[in-house]
Amino acid sequence: MQEDYRSAPISEQDRVMLDYVAQLTRDATRLSREDHERLRAVGFDDRGILQITLIASWFNYINRVADALGVGRD
């Protein structure tokens, strides 16, 4: 059985952050002001939102580069 963050015993702040990161990964153009407001409602400020966005975007970028170059494949 595979589990994901939605069923994990994590804080509401972490869950909201991961919802945001999952949407950023799937389709960042669908993120809206409401998504940022949800992050603010659980305690993230503008700097925190920027850091979450930058880190998740960097991981998405570097993983795509690695996939394209076959890094880690046998």
C-alpha positions as CSV (number, residue, x, y, z in Angstrom):
1,M,0.0,0.0,0.0
2,Q,1.4,3.4,-1.0
3,E,0.7,6.3,1.3
4,D,0.9,10.0,0.6
5,Y,1.0,13.1,2.6
6,R,-2.8,13.5,2.7
7,S,-3.1,10.5,5.0
8,A,0.1,11.1,6.9
9,P,0.1,12.3,10.5
10,I,1.4,15.8,9.8
11,S,0.4,19.3,10.8
12,E,-2.2,21.4,9.0
13,Q,0.6,23.8,8.1
14,D,2.6,21.0,6.4
15,R,-0.5,19.7,4.6
16,V,-1.3,23.1,3.2
17,M,2.3,23.6,2.1
18,L,2.3,20.2,0.4
19,D,-1.0,20.9,-1.3
20,Y,0.6,24.0,-2.7
21,V,3.8,22.2,-3.8
22,A,1.7,19.4,-5.4
23,Q,-0.3,21.9,-7.5
24,L,2.9,23.8,-8.4
25,T,4.3,20.5,-9.6
26,R,1.2,19.5,-11.6
27,D,0.4,22.9,-13.1
28,A,1.7,26.1,-11.6
29,T,-0.5,28.2,-13.9
30,R,-3.5,27.1,-11.8
31,L,-2.1,28.5,-8.6
32,S,-4.0,31.6,-7.5
33,R,-4.1,34.3,-4.8
34,E,-6.4,31.9,-2.8
35,D,-3.6,29.4,-2.7
36,H,-1.3,32.0,-1.2
37,E,-4.0,33.1,1.3
38,R,-4.3,29.4,2.4
39,L,-0.5,29.4,3.1
40,R,-0.8,32.7,5.0
41,A,-3.7,31.4,7.0
42,V,-1.6,28.6,8.5
43,G,1.4,30.9,9.3
44,F,3.5,31.4,6.2
45,D,4.5,35.0,5.4
46,D,5.6,36.2,1.9
47,R,9.2,35.2,2.5
48,G,8.1,31.7,3.5
49,I,5.8,31.4,0.4
50,L,8.7,32.5,-1.8
51,Q,11.1,30.0,-0.2
52,I,8.5,27.2,-0.6
53,T,8.0,28.1,-4.3
54,L,11.7,28.5,-5.1
55,I,12.7,25.2,-3.4
56,A,9.9,23.2,-5.0
57,S,10.5,24.7,-8.4
58,W,14.2,24.0,-8.2
59,F,13.6,20.3,-7.3
60,N,11.1,20.0,-10.2
61,Y,13.7,21.6,-12.5
62,I,16.7,19.5,-11.4
63,N,14.6,16.3,-11.5
64,R,13.5,17.0,-15.1
65,V,17.1,17.7,-16.1
66,A,18.3,14.4,-14.5
67,D,15.4,12.5,-16.1
68,A,16.2,14.0,-19.5
69,L,19.9,13.0,-19.2
70,G,19.1,9.5,-17.9
71,V,20.8,10.1,-14.5
72,G,20.3,7.2,-12.2
73,R,19.0,4.8,-14.9
74,D,20.7,1.5,-15.5
